[in-house]
Each structure stands twice: as C-alpha cells, then as structure tokens.
C-alpha cells in the first residue's frame, strides 16, 4: 500500500510540495491508518510527518567568481557588457574635465609646469576618478603653489 494520499493531505496542511513530505519510518503503521485530515494533523503534531527543508542553490561558485573579479580576473572580452562607444564617451567626458581643470590651475599659476606635466600623465593613465579626486590629491601632496611663492 502506498502512502500517496497521506502525503497529499500532509502537503496541503504543511503548505509544501508532496516531495518535501518526510515520514518517520518507525511509525509507518500509524501513517497508513491515518485516513482523514484530522488523523494526519495529529501525526504532524507528534512529529511522525514533517516537511523537509527546501533545497536552495549554493552560492559557493558565485562567491568564488566575485573573489576572482575583486582580484581583477574575469575581465576579458567575453565578460564585457555594454557598448564600447559608451565607455569611450564616459572616458572622454571625465578626462576633458580633468585636463581643463589642470590647464586652468597652470594658467592661474596654482601649480608649476613640472607638476602639471606629471599630473597630466597621471590623468591619462586613469589615476584620477574625477576632478574632486584630483583636488584631494593636490591638497594631500602639497602640490599647490603657496600664496607667498606666487607673489615673488
């Protein structure tokens, strides 16, 4: 005799699928005699029938992949998304802003020419994220020409 009916009733009561129903093998006789919903509910309370835990998808592979990406791997041509032209446009917008800022600082003599050349090269290599980052870098490294030097 199969326990299909008992499993169906239990699944309805436990609000899960039939495949997730667990039956205690030592109390199979009691489960076979349970015909009504009340009988099945009593067995659920006793612990003879339970709902097994859902089987989820492991995040192990995802974590491993993210760790690799953090290290700078997995960035080849096959992994890139989005238009190439869009990335270029964003780069152009950023680099033009930084270069204009550098040019302005050089023209008003807030930075020296050698400093300008060095920062220009750094900007070209993608060292600065934006104008604010450039400003922070200048302040932290004392690259601004002081006001007393400027008057001389």
N, C-alpha and C positions, 0 to 999 in steps of 0.2 A: 504494500500500500504506500502510495506516495503522499507527501505532506504538502502538496501544491496548494490546496485550499487553505490550510492553516497559515502557510507563508503569505498568501494573498491577503488574508484577513489581518495578519500581523503587519504587513507592509502598509496597509491602509491606516491602521491605528498609529503606527510609528512614523507615518508620513515619509516613507522612503521607498526605494525600489525593491522588488522581490529578491533580487540577487544580493542585497545587503542584509537580508534577514539571517540571523545566526540562531541555530537551535542547539540546545545542550544535549549532547549525545547520551548522557546518562539518564535523561528524562524523556527519551523519545516516546515511551509508552504513554506518558501524560499528554504529550503533544498530539499523539494520534487520536486520543479520546476527546480532545478539545474540538468541538464542532461549531459552537456559537462564538460570537464576538466577545461575549462576557467571559467564556472559558479562556479564550486567547488572551484577553486583558489580564486575567488572574495570573496566567503563566508569565506575562510580561512583567508584572509586579514582583513575582517570585524570582525572576531572573533566568527562567528557562528559555525565554525567547528575548533576543536583543537585536538592536540594529548595529551592524558593524560600521566602523568609521569610514568616511569617504576616502577614496584613494585619490590623492592630488597629483599634480605634475611637479616633479622635483625641480628646484631652482639651482641645483648644483652646476649644471652646464652654463646657465645664464651668468652665475657669479664668476665662473672661470673666464667666460668671454669678457665680462666687464673689467676683470682684473687685467686681462691682456690689453684691452683698449686703453686702460689707465696708463699702462707701460708704453703705449704708443704703437702697439701692434695692430693688425687688422685694419689698416687704413689704406690698403691698395686700391687700385682702380675698380675692382669688383665690389667694394664696400661703400663706395661714394654715392651719395644721393644728391639730387638737385642739379640744376643747370650749372655748367661751368661758367657761363657768361654772367650769371647772377653773382657767383662768388667773386668774379673779377670786378664787377661793378661795385660791390661792397668794399673790396680792397682799394679800388680807385678813390672812392669817397673818403675812406679813412686816411689813406696816405696823402691825399691832396690837402686835407685839413691839417695834418701834422706838419707837412712841408711848408704850407703857408704860414703856420704859426712860427716855425723855425726861422723862416725868411724875415718875418716881422720882428722877431726878437733880435736878429742880427742887424737889421736896418736901424732899429732904435738903440742899438749897442747895449742890449741887456746880456748878450752872450758874445764871446770872442769868436773870431773866424775859425780857429782850430777846433773849438768846442762845437761850432756849427757843423763843420765837416764831419766830425766824429758822430754827432747826433744824427746827421743826415744818413750816414751809413747804417747806423743802428736802426733807424726808422725803416730803411729799405729792406733790412733783413727781418722785419716784423717784430722787433724788440718791444715797441710800444703798442699798447692796446688801443689807445686813443689820446686825445690832447690832454686830458686830465692826468693820464699816466705819465706823459712827458713832463708835465708841470711838477708832479710829485718827484720824479727822477731828478729834475733840475734842483729842486729845493733840498732833497736829501743829500745830494752830492756837492752842494755849494758851487754850482756852475754859473749862477747868475753873477754878473759883474756888479760889485758893490757900488753904491752911490758915490762914495769918496773917490774911488778909482776913476769913475765915469767923468768927474769934473776936471780931472787933471789933463 
